[in-house]
Amino acid sequence: MNRLRDTVVLPLAGRGSRLGLPTPKELLPIGPGRVALDDTLDLLAPHTDRLRLVAVLGPDREPTARYLERRCHELGLPLAVVRQNPDLPESTGAVLGAAPWYGPATLVLLADQVLHAPAPRAVGEALDLIHAGHESVFLAAREDDSERLAVDGALHVERADDGLLHVTDYADKPGLQAADRFNAIWFGYAFAHRAAEGFVDALHRATLGLSGQPHQMGAALGAAAVEVGPFTDLGTWPAVTAHWAGAGA
């Protein structure tokens, strides 16, 4: 693989225990002839000339590996499949374990998060901001539902003097008491190679509940943000059935 390519990391080791699916949740049907993973690949399709994909898989993910191999071949997207280190849990652990594959810019997406409307430029905009000198960028969707902010990756974003949105507060699953501090949730994030260690470690600590104070999230604060539209997290059956109803599945 060309080391000058930017990297997309897809953490695909979660078991989807809340759904109890017989198949990996990234292969969940979301519409006629489509699975959740297809929406993620659609976001990458306009940018395959600059990307390589690293899928971090857990046990029993051979169907996912085969699906990715076929689709990436169709797209002309270089693919590497690696196994998640069990000592590095959660999606952020998958990203930490993919460190040898980081590119000049690295983008992380979750294959069970599906945008309500396409955003074909979002991936390119986030990577371009990294190459323009920003250390980190979030793909952010505006959100005012306190219950969702309480259980998601929550951000507060504000327009800065440079005309861009920037992150002024971050928490992973902040709870209802703190939800009013936030006005967005993240759909994905990108980081520069030089900033990778501090940024991903800060997110990992937050995911594991080890960062309780804003100053401990310093590597994430100040990040630029690219706004995307609303999205569904297909982690629960109510979300899945609502998405099926909307997609006509």
LUMLO-296670 format. One record per residue (C-alpha): x, y, z; chain; residue number from 0. Coordinates in pm, 1 decimal. Layout:
BEGIN
{{X, Y, Z}, 'A', NUM}
...
//
This chain:
BEGIN
{{0.0, 0.0, 0.0}, 'A', 0}
{{110.3, 354.3, -70.3}, 'A', 1}
{{217.8, 509.1, 259.1}, 'A', 2}
{{123.3, 854.2, 132.6}, 'A', 3}
{{-243.1, 760.4, 123.7}, 'A', 4}
{{-466.8, 880.4, 402.3}, 'A', 5}
{{-617.1, 604.8, 617.5}, 'A', 6}
{{-974.6, 528.3, 713.1}, 'A', 7}
{{-1010.1, 310.1, 1022.2}, 'A', 8}
{{-1333.5, 114.2, 1066.0}, 'A', 9}
{{-1367.4, -43.8, 1413.5}, 'A', 10}
{{-1571.7, -359.4, 1352.1}, 'A', 11}
{{-1519.2, -568.6, 1662.1}, 'A', 12}
{{-1831.9, -483.2, 1863.8}, 'A', 13}
{{-2070.5, -771.3, 1921.4}, 'A', 14}
{{-2392.7, -570.8, 1898.5}, 'A', 15}
{{-2519.7, -736.6, 2215.3}, 'A', 16}
{{-2816.2, -498.0, 2242.5}, 'A', 17}
{{-2948.5, -628.5, 1910.5}, 'A', 18}
{{-2879.7, -1000.3, 1953.6}, 'A', 19}
{{-2824.4, -1035.6, 1580.6}, 'A', 20}
{{-2723.7, -1362.9, 1414.6}, 'A', 21}
{{-2497.7, -1160.6, 1182.0}, 'A', 22}
{{-2255.9, -871.6, 1245.9}, 'A', 23}
{{-2445.4, -544.5, 1284.7}, 'A', 24}
{{-2248.9, -380.4, 1000.8}, 'A', 25}
{{-2418.7, -635.6, 772.4}, 'A', 26}
{{-2764.6, -541.4, 898.2}, 'A', 27}
{{-3000.7, -481.1, 603.7}, 'A', 28}
{{-3098.4, -113.0, 587.1}, 'A', 29}
{{-3277.9, -103.5, 252.7}, 'A', 30}
{{-3332.7, -306.9, -61.5}, 'A', 31}
{{-3003.3, -478.7, -143.7}, 'A', 32}
{{-2808.1, -270.9, 108.0}, 'A', 33}
{{-2644.5, -326.1, 445.9}, 'A', 34}
{{-2522.6, -69.0, 696.9}, 'A', 35}
{{-2164.2, -99.4, 576.7}, 'A', 36}
{{-2266.3, 18.4, 229.4}, 'A', 37}
{{-2353.2, 364.6, 359.2}, 'A', 38}
{{-2003.7, 398.8, 504.5}, 'A', 39}
{{-1842.3, 281.3, 182.5}, 'A', 40}
{{-2055.1, 528.1, -15.2}, 'A', 41}
{{-1894.9, 811.3, 183.2}, 'A', 42}
{{-1550.2, 684.6, 86.1}, 'A', 43}
{{-1626.6, 612.7, -280.1}, 'A', 44}
{{-1557.0, 967.8, -412.5}, 'A', 45}
{{-1215.0, 967.1, -244.4}, 'A', 46}
{{-1071.8, 621.4, -314.9}, 'A', 47}
{{-775.2, 766.2, -505.5}, 'A', 48}
{{-639.0, 913.1, -181.7}, 'A', 49}
{{-746.6, 651.6, 74.6}, 'A', 50}
{{-671.5, 309.9, 213.1}, 'A', 51}
{{-914.8, 130.2, 443.4}, 'A', 52}
{{-812.7, -52.5, 761.0}, 'A', 53}
{{-1089.0, -270.3, 906.7}, 'A', 54}
{{-1028.3, -373.3, 1267.9}, 'A', 55}
{{-1220.9, -695.6, 1324.6}, 'A', 56}
{{-1308.2, -903.2, 1625.6}, 'A', 57}
{{-1380.2, -1277.2, 1639.0}, 'A', 58}
{{-1634.4, -1431.3, 1401.3}, 'A', 59}
{{-1616.5, -1148.1, 1150.4}, 'A', 60}
{{-1528.2, -1354.6, 843.5}, 'A', 61}
{{-1855.2, -1255.4, 668.8}, 'A', 62}
{{-1761.5, -890.0, 717.4}, 'A', 63}
{{-1410.5, -948.2, 583.1}, 'A', 64}
{{-1548.5, -1120.0, 272.4}, 'A', 65}
{{-1802.3, -843.8, 213.6}, 'A', 66}
{{-1536.0, -576.3, 247.7}, 'A', 67}
{{-1299.8, -758.2, 14.7}, 'A', 68}
{{-1565.1, -767.4, -256.6}, 'A', 69}
{{-1684.5, -411.6, -216.0}, 'A', 70}
{{-1335.5, -261.3, -185.2}, 'A', 71}
{{-1229.8, -447.0, -500.3}, 'A', 72}
{{-1528.5, -295.0, -680.2}, 'A', 73}
{{-1437.5, 52.1, -553.5}, 'A', 74}
{{-1063.6, 22.4, -615.7}, 'A', 75}
{{-1004.1, 94.6, -246.4}, 'A', 76}
{{-694.2, -66.3, -87.9}, 'A', 77}
{{-797.0, -274.9, 213.3}, 'A', 78}
{{-615.3, -416.6, 514.2}, 'A', 79}
{{-789.5, -637.7, 769.8}, 'A', 80}
{{-643.6, -653.9, 1120.8}, 'A', 81}
{{-763.9, -807.7, 1445.0}, 'A', 82}
{{-848.4, -600.5, 1750.9}, 'A', 83}
{{-619.4, -640.1, 2050.5}, 'A', 84}
{{-841.6, -765.7, 2337.5}, 'A', 85}
{{-634.3, -555.4, 2577.0}, 'A', 86}
{{-756.3, -241.5, 2394.6}, 'A', 87}
{{-1137.4, -245.0, 2428.0}, 'A', 88}
{{-1403.4, -30.7, 2261.7}, 'A', 89}
{{-1390.0, 143.6, 1926.4}, 'A', 90}
{{-1116.1, 376.4, 2047.3}, 'A', 91}
{{-908.7, 72.6, 2141.6}, 'A', 92}
{{-947.2, -48.3, 1784.3}, 'A', 93}
{{-816.3, 285.9, 1662.1}, 'A', 94}
{{-519.6, 273.2, 1900.8}, 'A', 95}
{{-439.0, -78.1, 1778.1}, 'A', 96}
{{-438.3, 43.4, 1418.5}, 'A', 97}
{{-159.8, 294.3, 1490.5}, 'A', 98}
{{94.0, 126.6, 1255.8}, 'A', 99}
{{-149.3, 198.2, 971.3}, 'A', 100}
{{-209.7, 566.9, 1039.4}, 'A', 101}
{{-165.4, 786.9, 734.7}, 'A', 102}
{{-71.4, 1155.5, 705.9}, 'A', 103}
{{-439.6, 1202.1, 794.5}, 'A', 104}
{{-653.6, 929.3, 950.5}, 'A', 105}
{{-1032.3, 923.9, 956.7}, 'A', 106}
{{-1242.0, 706.6, 1188.0}, 'A', 107}
{{-1599.2, 611.5, 1100.2}, 'A', 108}
{{-1840.9, 370.2, 1269.5}, 'A', 109}
{{-2023.9, 137.7, 1032.9}, 'A', 110}
{{-2341.7, 123.6, 1243.9}, 'A', 111}
{{-2398.3, 499.8, 1210.8}, 'A', 112}
{{-2602.3, 588.9, 902.3}, 'A', 113}
{{-2660.4, 941.0, 776.9}, 'A', 114}
{{-3018.6, 1035.6, 693.8}, 'A', 115}
{{-2895.9, 1210.7, 378.0}, 'A', 116}
{{-2574.2, 1160.2, 178.9}, 'A', 117}
{{-2274.9, 1380.6, 257.6}, 'A', 118}
{{-2029.9, 1294.8, -23.3}, 'A', 119}
{{-1798.8, 1589.0, 48.4}, 'A', 120}
{{-1769.2, 1541.4, 425.3}, 'A', 121}
{{-1480.6, 1292.5, 413.2}, 'A', 122}
{{-1278.7, 1507.4, 174.1}, 'A', 123}
{{-1345.1, 1824.0, 374.8}, 'A', 124}
{{-1227.3, 1663.4, 699.1}, 'A', 125}
{{-909.0, 1526.3, 540.9}, 'A', 126}
{{-838.6, 1855.9, 364.2}, 'A', 127}
{{-856.7, 2040.3, 696.5}, 'A', 128}
{{-597.4, 1802.5, 841.2}, 'A', 129}
{{-367.8, 1864.3, 544.2}, 'A', 130}
{{-424.9, 2239.0, 585.6}, 'A', 131}
{{-268.4, 2220.0, 932.6}, 'A', 132}
{{-547.2, 2128.3, 1174.9}, 'A', 133}
{{-449.8, 1856.0, 1419.4}, 'A', 134}
{{-798.3, 1707.5, 1456.9}, 'A', 135}
{{-1144.3, 1736.7, 1302.2}, 'A', 136}
{{-1483.4, 1600.3, 1404.1}, 'A', 137}
{{-1772.8, 1522.8, 1172.2}, 'A', 138}
{{-2052.8, 1670.7, 1381.4}, 'A', 139}
{{-2431.8, 1658.3, 1364.9}, 'A', 140}
{{-2632.5, 1922.8, 1548.8}, 'A', 141}
{{-2841.9, 1776.0, 1829.3}, 'A', 142}
{{-3077.0, 1928.3, 2088.1}, 'A', 143}
{{-3228.5, 1608.5, 2228.0}, 'A', 144}
{{-3093.9, 1584.2, 2583.4}, 'A', 145}
{{-3159.8, 1211.8, 2601.9}, 'A', 146}
{{-2947.1, 1144.8, 2296.0}, 'A', 147}
{{-2673.3, 1385.4, 2400.3}, 'A', 148}
{{-2659.8, 1204.9, 2733.8}, 'A', 149}
{{-2569.3, 867.8, 2580.4}, 'A', 150}
{{-2361.1, 963.6, 2276.5}, 'A', 151}
{{-2028.2, 1121.9, 2193.6}, 'A', 152}
{{-2130.2, 1477.6, 2278.5}, 'A', 153}
{{-1974.2, 1799.2, 2150.9}, 'A', 154}
{{-2024.9, 2168.9, 2194.2}, 'A', 155}
{{-1935.1, 2348.3, 1872.2}, 'A', 156}
{{-1908.4, 2720.4, 1804.3}, 'A', 157}
{{-1823.3, 2926.3, 1497.8}, 'A', 158}
{{-1476.6, 3080.5, 1539.0}, 'A', 159}
{{-1301.7, 3380.5, 1382.7}, 'A', 160}
{{-1159.3, 3159.5, 1106.0}, 'A', 161}
{{-1514.8, 3087.1, 987.1}, 'A', 162}
{{-1499.8, 2722.0, 1093.6}, 'A', 163}
{{-1684.0, 2538.9, 1363.8}, 'A', 164}
{{-1459.4, 2440.0, 1654.3}, 'A', 165}
{{-1511.7, 2206.1, 1948.7}, 'A', 166}
{{-1520.1, 2382.7, 2284.7}, 'A', 167}
{{-1640.5, 2089.5, 2496.2}, 'A', 168}
{{-1638.6, 1710.3, 2460.7}, 'A', 169}
{{-1762.9, 1415.0, 2662.7}, 'A', 170}
{{-1850.1, 1054.9, 2593.1}, 'A', 171}
{{-2197.3, 971.2, 2729.6}, 'A', 172}
{{-2209.7, 1270.9, 2965.1}, 'A', 173}
{{-2544.3, 1179.9, 3124.3}, 'A', 174}
{{-2861.7, 1383.5, 3150.3}, 'A', 175}
{{-2730.1, 1618.4, 3418.3}, 'A', 176}
{{-2453.1, 1742.6, 3187.6}, 'A', 177}
{{-2633.7, 1712.8, 2853.5}, 'A', 178}
{{-2723.4, 2082.0, 2835.5}, 'A', 179}
{{-2353.5, 2166.7, 2792.9}, 'A', 180}
{{-2360.6, 2021.9, 2440.4}, 'A', 181}
{{-2520.8, 2099.0, 2103.9}, 'A', 182}
{{-2388.9, 1825.9, 1872.6}, 'A', 183}
{{-2281.7, 1461.4, 1852.1}, 'A', 184}
{{-1994.3, 1322.0, 1652.0}, 'A', 185}
{{-2036.9, 1100.4, 1347.3}, 'A', 186}
{{-1665.1, 1049.7, 1283.5}, 'A', 187}
{{-1330.1, 1212.2, 1351.3}, 'A', 188}
{{-995.3, 1266.4, 1181.7}, 'A', 189}
{{-648.6, 1344.2, 1309.9}, 'A', 190}
{{-304.2, 1427.8, 1181.3}, 'A', 191}
{{-26.8, 1172.7, 1225.5}, 'A', 192}
{{170.2, 1411.6, 1445.6}, 'A', 193}
{{-126.9, 1454.9, 1680.8}, 'A', 194}
{{-249.1, 1094.5, 1681.6}, 'A', 195}
{{-115.0, 974.0, 2014.4}, 'A', 196}
{{-251.9, 1252.3, 2232.5}, 'A', 197}
{{-582.5, 1286.0, 2050.6}, 'A', 198}
{{-679.6, 918.5, 2034.4}, 'A', 199}
{{-559.5, 857.5, 2389.9}, 'A', 200}
{{-783.9, 1141.0, 2513.9}, 'A', 201}
{{-1085.8, 992.0, 2336.4}, 'A', 202}
{{-1001.1, 645.0, 2466.2}, 'A', 203}
{{-978.4, 769.3, 2824.2}, 'A', 204}
{{-1314.8, 941.5, 2785.7}, 'A', 205}
{{-1470.9, 624.8, 2640.6}, 'A', 206}
{{-1345.3, 422.1, 2936.7}, 'A', 207}
{{-1471.4, 684.4, 3182.5}, 'A', 208}
{{-1122.7, 786.0, 3291.2}, 'A', 209}
{{-1151.1, 1156.1, 3201.1}, 'A', 210}
{{-1395.8, 1341.6, 3420.0}, 'A', 211}
{{-1273.6, 1698.1, 3382.3}, 'A', 212}
{{-1270.4, 1926.2, 3073.4}, 'A', 213}
{{-897.6, 1994.9, 3105.2}, 'A', 214}
{{-830.7, 1623.4, 3062.8}, 'A', 215}
{{-981.8, 1644.5, 2712.3}, 'A', 216}
{{-738.8, 1911.9, 2597.6}, 'A', 217}
{{-632.8, 1720.5, 2286.9}, 'A', 218}
{{-993.6, 1716.0, 2160.5}, 'A', 219}
{{-1082.3, 2073.1, 2251.5}, 'A', 220}
{{-1024.4, 2324.8, 1975.4}, 'A', 221}
{{-1065.3, 2063.0, 1703.3}, 'A', 222}
{{-1231.5, 2185.5, 1385.8}, 'A', 223}
{{-1573.2, 2045.2, 1297.6}, 'A', 224}
{{-1734.8, 1964.6, 963.2}, 'A', 225}
{{-2111.6, 1966.1, 994.3}, 'A', 226}
{{-2311.8, 1670.9, 863.1}, 'A', 227}
{{-2683.4, 1611.0, 883.5}, 'A', 228}
{{-2868.3, 1389.9, 1131.0}, 'A', 229}
{{-2776.9, 1023.5, 1156.0}, 'A', 230}
{{-2909.8, 705.8, 1312.9}, 'A', 231}
{{-2701.9, 486.2, 1541.8}, 'A', 232}
{{-2822.1, 133.6, 1460.9}, 'A', 233}
{{-2731.4, 1.6, 1803.9}, 'A', 234}
{{-3083.8, -64.3, 1931.0}, 'A', 235}
{{-3393.8, -228.1, 1786.3}, 'A', 236}
{{-3608.1, 90.7, 1810.4}, 'A', 237}
{{-3344.7, 272.7, 1601.3}, 'A', 238}
{{-3325.1, -15.1, 1352.9}, 'A', 239}
{{-3700.5, -45.0, 1305.9}, 'A', 240}
{{-3737.9, 333.6, 1270.5}, 'A', 241}
{{-3467.3, 335.4, 1004.5}, 'A', 242}
{{-3626.8, 42.0, 823.5}, 'A', 243}
{{-3957.6, 227.0, 818.2}, 'A', 244}
{{-3794.8, 535.5, 672.3}, 'A', 245}
{{-3588.5, 345.8, 416.5}, 'A', 246}
{{-3867.4, 117.4, 303.9}, 'A', 247}
{{-3671.5, -192.5, 394.5}, 'A', 248}
//
